[in-house]
Amino acid sequence: MNIAALKPNGPEGSGARSGAAMDRKIEKPKWQKHIRFIAPAGGVVLLALAYLLFAPPSGRTLKVENTNVSISTAARGAFEDFVPVRGRVTPLSTVYLDAIEGGRVEKIHAEDGASLNAGDAVVDLSNTSLQLTVITSEANVTEQLNSLRNIELTLERDRLQHNRDLVEIEYQITRLGRLLERRKNLAKTGAISEAELQNAEDEYKYYVSKRAVVQDSQRTNARLQNMQMAQMREATAQLQNSLDFARKNVESLNVKAPIAGKLTAFNVEVGQSLAPGTRIGQIDDPSRYKITADIDEFYLGRVDIGQAATISSGNRTYDLTIVKVYPQVRDGKFNIDLTFKDTPPSDVRRGQTVQIKLTLGDTTEALMIPDGAFYQDTGGQWLFVVSSDGSQAVRRNVRLGRRNARFIEVLDGLEPGEKVVTSPYTSFLDKDRLQLTP
């Protein structure tokens, strides 16, 4: 091929025009200049939208089958403020039989379960030591009484002797007074000497002074004797009280029924030795009963004396009243005593278990959810609330109020018609969301 033939003939030729046309720069549209930046940005947006639509929800999530949880609906209704409790029938009054001084069982007069009248013999005991104590006390009291009588006799003799002395002195004073008057008259006439008159005066003054001394001695002796007698009588009274107490203890060896009732928890044998204070049985009132019940400590602040309760027996409902609350909490429960307002059911028996409906407040309109095992897991602080489409349940803080056997009052955090999970939360306490799958 002739290469030279392909070259243009000159600048003015057609080959020059053709080369000029081939070397001209072609301008692109502006939108095409930015296409390389737009395409990646669009891809990022699409990825973000896809993540939002199809990615799993944020937080700690657990997939749960619908059949494995219980779902309930919050609804408004009449909330009955009561708590059901189990109670046990016990006698209203019980008298315990104790071997106060102890002793050996000599004779048994009644058997366990027997109906007794007040004063009926139950069991006879013997206690040699106690009987010797009583004999010694009797001897001491007798000796003390004899001493007291001897002192009283001595004091009476002293009092009589002082009275005799005073009578004698009074006689001498009267006699000497008359004699002194006569001698004074004789002395004026010179019939007697001055010495005889002075002797009469001295003897008269002597008896007057002696009377004062004897009277003072009598008053002193009487005061001391009265004090001594009072002390002796007090000591004798104490000994007598001790003797009476010892005799009463001896009498208590013959155990008798203090009230009419049924003898229970009685199990002794002839020849058995009982320590002092040993409980040998009890007598229950067979006609009047009370009910004792254990209540969860959650209700301790809402239970008080005088509150009403009911039980059902047959086709009737019987009213009860709380008469005693024991505030001590054991194993998460406290005790109460209830009595019947009227006659108890005829078929009630000691030890029988009954279902009690304890009223805590008036019936009110409230938003409620059914009670469930979730409450023990969350303490009523939060719930899993089901979404409107039922695909998931989200953890939500709520405020719950009163509880009864069926429902829990909702104070805040839920609206009527919303659904919540009421089954146990044990398996997902640390989760924020549940994905509910068919």
C-alpha positions in Angstrom: 0.0 0.0 0.0 1.3 3.5 -0.8 1.4 5.3 2.5 2.0 8.6 0.9 -1.3 8.3 -0.9 -3.1 8.4 2.4 -1.7 11.7 3.5 -3.6 14.8 2.8 -2.6 16.9 -0.1 -2.5 20.2 1.8 -4.1 22.2 4.4 -6.8 23.3 2.1 -7.8 19.8 1.0 -10.6 17.7 2.1 -8.3 15.5 4.2 -7.6 18.5 6.4 -11.3 19.1 7.0 -11.8 15.5 7.8 -9.0 15.6 10.4 -10.4 18.7 12.0 -13.8 17.0 12.4 -12.3 14.0 14.1 -10.3 16.0 16.7 -13.3 18.1 18.0 -14.1 17.5 21.8 -17.7 16.3 22.6 -19.2 17.9 25.8 -21.3 15.5 28.1 -24.5 16.6 29.9 -24.1 17.9 33.5 -26.1 15.2 35.1 -23.8 12.6 33.6 -20.8 14.3 35.3 -22.3 13.5 38.8 -23.6 10.0 38.2 -20.7 8.4 39.8 -21.4 10.1 43.1 -25.2 9.7 43.0 -25.2 6.0 42.4 -23.2 5.0 45.6 -25.3 7.4 47.8 -28.5 5.8 46.5 -27.2 2.4 47.3 -26.5 3.5 50.9 -30.1 4.8 51.2 -31.6 1.7 49.9 -29.5 -0.4 52.3 -30.7 1.7 55.2 -34.3 1.4 54.2 -33.9 -2.4 53.8 -32.3 -2.6 57.3 -35.1 -0.6 58.9 -37.7 -2.8 57.2 -36.2 -6.2 57.6 -33.6 -6.0 60.4 -34.5 -7.4 63.8 -35.7 -4.9 66.5 -33.1 -3.2 68.8 -32.6 -4.3 72.4 -32.4 -7.8 73.9 -34.9 -9.8 71.9 -36.2 -13.3 72.3 -38.4 -15.3 70.0 -41.3 -16.9 71.7 -44.1 -19.0 70.4 -47.6 -17.7 71.0 -48.6 -21.0 72.5 -46.0 -20.8 75.2 -47.3 -17.5 76.8 -50.6 -16.3 78.1 -51.9 -13.1 76.8 -54.7 -11.1 78.5 -56.5 -7.8 77.8 -56.7 -4.8 80.1 -60.3 -3.8 80.7 -62.4 -1.6 83.0 -64.7 -3.3 85.5 -65.9 -3.5 89.1 -62.9 -4.4 91.2 -63.7 -6.3 94.4 -61.1 -5.5 97.0 -60.7 -8.8 98.9 -58.2 -11.6 99.4 -59.0 -15.3 99.7 -57.2 -17.1 102.6 -57.3 -20.5 104.1 -58.3 -20.8 107.8 -58.4 -23.5 110.4 -61.3 -23.8 112.9 -60.1 -23.8 116.5 -62.0 -23.5 119.9 -62.7 -20.0 120.9 -61.4 -20.7 124.4 -59.0 -23.4 125.6 -57.9 -24.2 129.2 -54.7 -26.1 129.6 -54.2 -28.8 132.2 -50.7 -28.8 133.7 -49.0 -30.9 136.4 -48.0 -27.8 138.5 -45.8 -29.6 141.0 -45.3 -32.7 139.0 -45.6 -36.2 140.5 -46.5 -39.8 139.8 -49.7 -40.7 138.0 -51.8 -42.8 140.4 -55.2 -43.0 138.7 -56.8 -41.9 135.4 -60.5 -40.9 135.5 -61.1 -39.8 131.8 -59.8 -40.6 128.3 -58.8 -38.3 125.5 -61.8 -36.9 123.7 -64.2 -37.3 126.6 -66.8 -34.6 127.3 -66.4 -33.3 130.9 -68.3 -31.0 133.2 -66.6 -28.5 135.4 -65.1 -30.2 138.4 -64.9 -33.7 136.9 -61.8 -35.6 138.0 -59.3 -36.2 135.2 -56.2 -37.7 136.8 -54.8 -38.2 140.3 -51.1 -37.6 141.1 -48.9 -38.2 144.1 -45.9 -36.2 145.2 -44.2 -37.3 148.5 -41.9 -34.3 148.6 -44.8 -31.9 148.3 -46.7 -33.7 151.0 -43.7 -33.5 153.4 -43.4 -29.8 152.7 -47.1 -29.3 153.6 -46.6 -31.3 156.9 -43.5 -29.2 157.7 -45.4 -26.0 157.0 -48.3 -27.1 159.1 -45.9 -27.8 162.0 -44.3 -24.3 161.6 -47.6 -22.6 161.6 -48.8 -24.5 164.6 -45.6 -23.6 166.5 -45.9 -20.0 165.5 -49.5 -19.9 166.6 -48.6 -21.4 169.9 -45.9 -18.8 170.4 -48.3 -16.1 169.5 -50.8 -17.3 172.0 -48.1 -17.5 174.7 -47.1 -14.0 174.0 -50.7 -12.8 174.1 -51.1 -14.6 177.4 -48.0 -13.0 178.9 -49.0 -9.6 177.7 -52.4 -10.0 179.2 -50.9 -11.1 182.5 -48.6 -8.1 182.5 -51.5 -5.8 181.7 -53.5 -7.2 184.6 -50.6 -6.9 187.0 -50.1 -3.3 186.1 -53.8 -2.7 186.7 -53.5 -4.4 190.1 -50.5 -2.3 190.9 -52.3 0.9 190.0 -55.3 -0.1 192.1 -53.1 -0.7 195.0 -51.3 2.6 194.5 -54.5 4.5 194.2 -55.7 2.9 197.4 -52.6 3.9 199.2 -52.7 7.4 197.9 -56.3 7.8 199.1 -55.6 6.3 202.5 -52.4 8.3 203.0 -54.1 11.5 201.9 -56.8 11.1 204.5 -54.2 10.2 207.1 -52.1 13.2 206.2 -55.1 15.5 206.7 -55.8 14.2 210.2 -52.2 14.5 211.2 -52.0 18.0 210.0 -54.9 18.8 212.2 -53.3 17.0 215.2 -50.0 18.7 214.5 -51.8 22.1 214.9 -52.9 21.1 218.4 -49.5 19.6 219.3 -50.9 16.1 219.7 -48.2 14.7 217.4 -44.7 15.6 216.6 -43.4 17.4 213.5 -41.5 14.2 212.5 -44.6 12.1 212.4 -46.3 14.6 210.1 -43.3 14.7 207.8 -43.2 10.9 207.6 -46.9 10.9 206.6 -46.2 13.5 203.9 -43.2 11.6 202.5 -45.1 8.3 202.3 -48.0 10.1 200.5 -45.6 11.7 197.9 -43.9 8.4 197.4 -47.1 6.7 196.3 -48.0 9.6 194.1 -44.6 9.4 192.3 -44.9 5.6 192.1 -48.3 5.9 190.4 -46.8 8.1 187.7 -44.0 5.6 187.1 -46.3 2.7 186.9 -48.6 4.5 184.5 -45.7 5.4 182.2 -44.4 1.8 182.4 -47.8 0.5 181.5 -48.1 2.8 178.5 -44.6 1.8 177.3 -45.2 -1.9 177.7 -48.5 -1.6 176.0 -46.9 0.1 173.0 -44.1 -2.4 172.7 -46.4 -5.3 173.2 -48.8 -4.1 170.5 -45.8 -3.8 168.0 -44.7 -7.3 169.0 -48.2 -8.7 168.6 -48.5 -7.1 165.1 -45.2 -8.6 164.0 -46.2 -12.0 165.3 -49.6 -11.8 163.6 -48.0 -10.8 160.3 -45.5 -13.7 160.5 -48.3 -16.0 161.4 -50.3 -14.8 158.4 -47.4 -15.4 156.1 -47.0 -18.9 157.4 -50.7 -19.5 157.0 -50.6 -18.2 153.4 -47.7 -20.5 152.7 -49.6 -23.4 154.3 -52.7 -22.6 152.2 -50.6 -22.4 149.0 -48.9 -25.8 149.8 -52.3 -27.3 150.6 -53.7 -26.0 147.3 -50.7 -27.5 145.5 -51.5 -30.8 147.2 -55.1 -30.5 146.0 -53.8 -29.8 142.5 -52.4 -33.3 142.4 -56.0 -34.3 141.9 -56.4 -32.7 138.5 -60.0 -31.7 137.7 -61.7 -30.0 134.7 -61.9 -26.3 135.4 -64.6 -25.8 132.7 -67.0 -27.9 130.8 -65.7 -29.0 127.5 -63.9 -31.7 125.5 -60.7 -33.2 126.8 -58.0 -33.3 124.1 -54.2 -33.8 123.8 -54.5 -36.1 126.9 -52.0 -38.9 126.9 -50.7 -40.2 130.3 -50.2 -43.6 131.8 -50.5 -44.9 135.3 -47.1 -44.9 137.0 -45.7 -42.2 134.7 -43.6 -39.6 136.4 -44.4 -36.0 135.4 -42.0 -33.1 135.8 -43.3 -29.9 137.4 -45.2 -27.8 134.8 -45.7 -30.7 132.4 -48.8 -30.1 130.2 -51.0 -33.2 130.3 -53.9 -32.0 128.2 -56.4 -29.3 127.4 -60.1 -28.7 127.6 -61.8 -27.0 124.6 -65.0 -25.1 124.6 -67.2 -27.4 122.4 -69.8 -24.7 121.5 -67.8 -21.6 120.4 -65.2 -21.5 117.7 -62.7 -19.1 116.1 -60.8 -19.3 112.9 -57.1 -18.7 112.6 -55.6 -17.9 109.2 -52.2 -17.2 107.6 -52.0 -14.2 105.3 -49.3 -13.1 102.9 -47.1 -10.3 104.4 -48.0 -8.1 101.3 -51.3 -7.4 103.1 -50.0 -6.7 106.6 -50.6 -2.9 106.3 -54.2 -3.4 105.1 -55.4 -5.9 107.7 -56.7 -4.6 111.1 -59.0 -5.6 113.9 -62.7 -5.2 113.1 -62.5 -5.9 109.4 -65.1 -8.2 107.9 -64.8 -11.5 106.2 -67.2 -14.3 105.1 -67.2 -18.1 104.7 -69.6 -20.3 102.8 -71.0 -23.5 104.3 -73.8 -25.3 102.5 -76.1 -22.7 100.9 -75.4 -20.0 103.5 -72.8 -17.3 104.0 -71.5 -16.6 107.5 -70.0 -13.3 108.6 -66.7 -13.1 110.5 -64.8 -10.3 112.2 -61.1 -10.0 112.8 -60.5 -9.9 116.6 -56.7 -10.2 116.7 -53.8 -9.6 114.4 -50.4 -11.1 115.1 -47.8 -8.7 113.5 -44.9 -11.2 113.6 -44.0 -12.4 110.1 -42.8 -16.0 109.7 -42.0 -17.5 106.3 -43.6 -14.5 104.6 -46.9 -14.8 106.4 -48.6 -13.4 109.5 -51.6 -14.7 111.5 -55.1 -13.4 112.4 -58.0 -14.6 114.5 -61.6 -14.3 113.4 -64.8 -15.0 115.2 -68.3 -15.6 114.0 -70.7 -12.6 114.3 -73.6 -15.0 114.9 -74.1 -18.7 115.4 -71.5 -20.7 113.6 -72.4 -23.4 111.1 -73.7 -26.5 112.7 -71.3 -28.8 110.9 -68.2 -26.9 111.8 -65.5 -29.0 113.6 -62.3 -28.4 115.4 -59.3 -28.6 113.0 -61.5 -28.1 109.9 -60.1 -26.1 107.0 -62.3 -23.4 105.5 -62.0 -20.9 102.6 -62.3 -17.3 103.8 -63.1 -14.2 101.8 -61.4 -11.3 103.6 -62.7 -7.9 102.6 -60.0 -5.2 102.4 -62.0 -2.3 100.9 -65.1 -1.3 98.9 -65.9 -2.4 95.4 -64.8 0.3 92.9 -64.5 0.9 89.1 -61.0 0.3 87.9 -58.8 -0.7 85.0 -57.8 -4.4 85.6 -55.7 -7.2 84.2 -56.1 -10.8 85.2 -53.7 -11.9 87.9 -50.9 -14.1 86.8 -47.5 -15.6 87.7 -45.7 -12.6 86.1 -46.4 -10.6 89.3 -44.0 -12.8 91.4 -41.3 -12.2 88.7 -41.6 -8.5 88.3 -43.1 -7.3 91.5 -45.7 -5.5 89.5 -43.1 -2.9 88.3 -43.3 -3.7 84.5 -45.0 -5.9 81.9 -44.6 -7.1 78.4 -47.2 -5.2 76.3 -48.3 -6.8 73.0 -48.2 -4.7 69.9 -51.4 -4.0 68.0 -50.5 -6.5 65.2 -49.6 -9.1 67.8 -46.2 -9.7 66.4 -44.2 -8.6 69.4 -44.4 -7.7 73.1 -42.3 -4.8 74.4 -41.3 -4.3 78.0 -43.0 -1.3 79.6 -43.0 0.1 83.1 -46.4 0.2 84.8 -47.9 1.0 88.2 -50.2 -1.7 89.6 -52.4 -1.4 92.7 -54.6 -3.7 94.6 -55.0 -7.4 94.0 -57.7 -10.0 94.6 -58.0 -13.6 93.7 -58.6 -12.9 90.0 -57.5 -9.4 89.0 -54.9 -6.7 89.6 -55.7 -3.0 89.5 -53.8 -1.0 87.0 -53.0 2.6 88.1 -50.8 3.8 85.3 -49.0 2.5 82.2 -51.8 0.8 80.3 -54.9 1.7 78.3 -58.1 -0.2 78.1 -57.9 -2.8 75.3 -54.2 -3.2 75.4 -52.9 -6.8 75.7 -50.2 -8.0 78.1 -48.3 -11.2 78.8 -49.5 -12.6 82.1 -47.7 -16.0 82.1 -44.4 -16.4 84.1 -41.4 -14.2 83.0 -38.8 -16.5 84.5 -37.2 -17.3 81.1 -37.0 -13.8 79.8 -36.5 -11.5 82.8 -33.5 -9.9 81.1 -35.2 -9.3 77.7 -36.6 -6.0 76.4 -38.7 -7.5 73.6 -40.4 -10.7 72.7 -41.0 -11.7 69.1 -44.2 -13.6 69.0 -44.3 -16.4 66.4 -47.2 -18.5 65.4 
